[in-house]
Amino acid sequence: VRQPSPFVMDSPRRGHRWSSWWDEFKIYVSLLGELSSERKKYLLLHCAGTEIQQWFNTIQIVALPEEDVFTSTVRAIRDAFSPTESLLFEHFRLSKKKQGVGEPVEDNLTRLRGQPKFGRFACGSCKVSFEDKIILDVVFKNTSSPRLRQTVFERGSTKLTDVLPLARALETPSAKPKKWDRVKL
């Protein structure tokens, strides 16, 4: 099992990259089995690389009463590197993601679903998620298939769960125009 690549602190979108790096590290450390809190801390610092180690040695960490050394280390790094959430900015970024020509709807959806984890697309007080609604808007607006857009309009589909089967059906070979009929041999 390969350890995660070292984390580079000074490149763009550090907070988003930190979240992805942290997910990769959690998988890596879970494969190593049971480790003490102190060993996990040193493993984290080792995997994160020299830049993180040098930065970490310059900060003071005050552990909360219920925290072990690993948890307080993670909290300090997370607090410093976690992305600041801006619903407006994240919604804007998501709306710019277009489906590539020939890109399957599932691949496009995977890219779109990866984005909202950095922005809370939910009502702050009622906790109702708008993620599917926002993703549906982006799929509808930025699809590479005008036929999908037309079908969604005609059927009045308003849920992502209704639109995905339509998109998949339109991607099947039988739903695509037969270009071979026009080819002269």
Backbone torsions as a table, in degrees:
resi	resn	phi	psi	omega
1	VAL	NA	124.2	179.8
2	ARG	-84.0	138.7	177.6
3	GLN	-75.1	158.2	177.8
4	PRO	-61.0	149.8	175.4
5	SER	-64.0	151.2	178.2
6	PRO	-57.3	148.0	-179.9
7	PHE	-84.2	129.5	179.0
8	VAL	-96.7	118.8	-172.5
9	MET	-77.8	-30.5	-167.7
10	ASP	-103.8	22.1	176.7
11	SER	-102.7	167.9	-174.1
12	PRO	-60.5	154.4	175.5
13	ARG	56.2	45.3	-177.1
14	ARG	-56.0	-42.2	-178.5
15	GLY	-61.8	-42.2	179.6
16	HIS	-69.4	-40.6	178.1
17	ARG	-66.1	-35.5	177.7
18	TRP	-61.9	-44.8	180.0
19	SER	-58.6	-43.0	178.6
20	SER	-68.1	-42.1	179.7
21	TRP	-62.8	-42.7	-179.5
22	TRP	-61.7	-41.8	176.9
23	ASP	-59.8	-42.7	178.9
24	GLU	-64.8	-41.3	179.5
25	PHE	-64.2	-41.9	-179.9
26	LYS	-60.0	-39.7	177.6
27	ILE	-64.8	-46.6	-179.0
28	TYR	-58.5	-50.4	-176.3
29	VAL	-67.9	-30.6	178.9
30	SER	-68.1	-27.3	179.2
31	LEU	-77.4	-14.7	-178.4
32	LEU	-86.0	-9.7	179.9
33	GLY	88.8	-164.1	-175.4
34	GLU	-71.5	125.5	177.6
35	LEU	-131.8	149.8	176.2
36	SER	-69.4	161.6	179.5
37	SER	-58.6	-42.8	-178.9
38	GLU	-65.8	-41.2	178.4
39	ARG	-65.2	-39.0	177.9
40	LYS	-64.0	-38.1	177.9
41	LYS	-60.4	-49.7	-178.1
42	TYR	-68.1	-33.8	176.1
43	LEU	-65.0	-42.6	177.0
44	LEU	-58.9	-49.7	-178.5
45	LEU	-65.3	-38.2	178.1
46	HIS	-64.0	-49.5	-178.9
47	CYS	-65.0	-37.8	-177.8
48	ALA	-66.2	-27.8	173.8
49	GLY	103.3	175.0	-174.3
50	THR	-60.8	-41.5	-179.2
51	GLU	-59.1	-45.5	179.9
52	ILE	-66.3	-42.1	-180.0
53	GLN	-60.3	-45.7	179.9
54	GLN	-63.4	-43.8	177.9
55	TRP	-62.9	-45.2	-176.9
56	PHE	-60.4	-36.7	-179.8
57	ASN	-70.1	-9.4	-179.7
58	THR	-100.3	-5.6	-176.8
59	ILE	-106.6	157.6	174.5
60	GLN	-104.5	131.2	179.2
61	ILE	-112.7	126.9	174.9
62	VAL	-106.1	109.8	-179.1
63	ALA	-74.2	137.0	174.1
64	LEU	-72.7	155.8	-175.6
65	PRO	-53.8	-36.2	-176.4
66	GLU	-90.3	2.0	-175.5
67	GLU	-95.5	141.5	169.5
68	ASP	-90.3	177.6	-174.0
69	VAL	-64.4	-36.3	178.9
70	PHE	-67.6	-46.8	-179.0
71	THR	-61.3	-40.9	179.2
72	SER	-69.1	-34.1	176.4
73	THR	-65.2	-47.0	179.2
74	VAL	-61.2	-43.4	-179.8
75	ARG	-60.3	-43.7	-179.3
76	ALA	-62.8	-44.6	-180.0
77	ILE	-68.4	-45.8	-179.9
78	ARG	-59.0	-44.8	-179.9
79	ASP	-62.7	-34.2	-179.0
80	ALA	-79.2	-32.3	-171.6
81	PHE	-111.6	-10.6	-177.6
82	SER	-60.9	143.9	-179.1
83	PRO	-67.4	141.6	172.0
84	THR	-77.6	136.1	-175.5
85	GLU	-92.2	127.7	174.1
86	SER	-133.5	105.6	-177.5
87	LEU	-57.0	-43.9	-178.5
88	LEU	-62.0	-46.7	-178.9
89	PHE	-65.0	-44.7	-178.6
90	GLU	-66.6	-38.4	176.8
91	HIS	-63.7	-41.4	177.4
92	PHE	-60.6	-48.3	179.7
93	ARG	-60.0	-42.9	-179.7
94	LEU	-63.8	-40.5	-177.3
95	SER	-67.1	-17.6	179.4
96	LYS	-85.1	-10.7	-177.6
97	LYS	-79.9	117.6	-177.4
98	LYS	-107.5	148.6	175.6
99	GLN	-75.0	130.3	178.3
100	GLY	-72.4	152.3	177.5
101	VAL	-63.2	126.1	-178.6
102	GLY	82.5	-4.0	179.3
103	GLU	-75.1	125.8	178.5
104	PRO	-61.4	147.4	-178.3
105	VAL	-59.2	-34.4	179.7
106	GLU	-63.9	-41.0	178.5
107	ASP	-66.0	-42.6	177.9
108	ASN	-62.1	-44.3	-179.4
109	LEU	-63.3	-38.5	177.8
110	THR	-61.2	-44.1	177.2
111	ARG	-62.8	-42.9	-178.8
112	LEU	-66.8	-40.0	-179.0
113	ARG	-68.5	-26.4	178.2
114	GLY	-69.3	-26.8	-176.4
115	GLN	-73.4	-48.2	-173.5
116	PRO	-63.3	-14.6	179.7
117	LYS	-64.9	-15.2	178.8
118	PHE	-95.0	-8.6	177.5
119	GLY	-133.6	135.9	-178.5
120	ARG	-82.5	102.4	178.5
121	PHE	-91.7	63.3	-179.0
122	ALA	-146.1	156.1	175.9
123	CYS	-68.3	127.3	-177.8
124	GLY	-61.7	-36.3	-176.3
125	SER	-93.2	-36.5	-175.6
126	CYS	-99.2	-9.8	177.2
127	LYS	63.5	18.6	175.9
128	VAL	-79.0	128.9	-177.9
129	SER	-82.9	136.4	175.4
130	PHE	-106.2	10.4	-174.2
131	GLU	-56.8	-51.1	-178.7
132	ASP	-62.2	-38.8	179.7
133	LYS	-64.4	-45.0	-179.6
134	ILE	-66.4	-42.4	178.7
135	ILE	-64.3	-41.1	177.0
136	LEU	-59.4	-43.2	178.0
137	ASP	-58.7	-42.8	-179.1
138	VAL	-68.8	-43.5	178.1
139	VAL	-59.0	-47.5	-177.8
140	PHE	-63.2	-46.1	-176.7
141	LYS	-70.9	-40.1	-169.8
142	ASN	-109.6	15.6	178.9
143	THR	-65.8	149.1	176.1
144	SER	-87.0	1.9	-177.7
145	SER	-112.7	101.9	175.8
146	PRO	-61.1	-28.3	179.5
147	ARG	-65.0	-38.3	176.9
148	LEU	-64.1	-46.1	-180.0
149	ARG	-58.2	-44.1	-179.9
150	GLN	-64.2	-44.0	-179.5
151	THR	-63.7	-40.9	178.5
152	VAL	-62.8	-43.6	177.2
153	PHE	-60.0	-48.3	-176.2
154	GLU	-62.3	-39.3	-177.5
155	ARG	-87.0	-12.8	-179.8
156	GLY	68.4	31.2	-178.6
157	SER	-68.4	131.0	-179.1
158	THR	-123.9	5.1	-179.8
159	LYS	-123.0	141.0	177.9
160	LEU	-59.3	-37.3	-179.8
161	THR	-65.3	-22.8	176.0
162	ASP	-85.6	-32.8	-174.8
163	VAL	-78.4	-34.9	-176.6
164	LEU	-60.3	-45.3	176.8
165	PRO	-61.4	-35.4	176.6
166	LEU	-63.0	-45.7	-179.2
167	ALA	-62.6	-43.3	179.1
168	ARG	-63.1	-42.2	-179.7
169	ALA	-63.3	-38.2	179.3
170	LEU	-71.1	-19.8	179.1
171	GLU	-84.1	-15.9	-177.6
172	THR	-65.1	149.2	-178.0
173	PRO	-55.7	-34.8	-178.2
174	SER	-69.6	-21.9	-179.2
175	ALA	-87.9	-13.2	-178.3
176	LYS	-84.6	150.0	179.1
177	PRO	-63.2	147.7	-177.6
178	LYS	-89.8	95.1	-179.8
179	LYS	-73.4	-25.1	-176.3
180	TRP	-66.1	-22.4	179.3
181	ASP	-64.4	-26.9	-176.0
182	ARG	-93.2	-6.7	-177.2
183	VAL	-82.6	127.1	177.8
184	LYS	-94.7	130.0	-179.8
185	LEU	-101.0	NA	NA
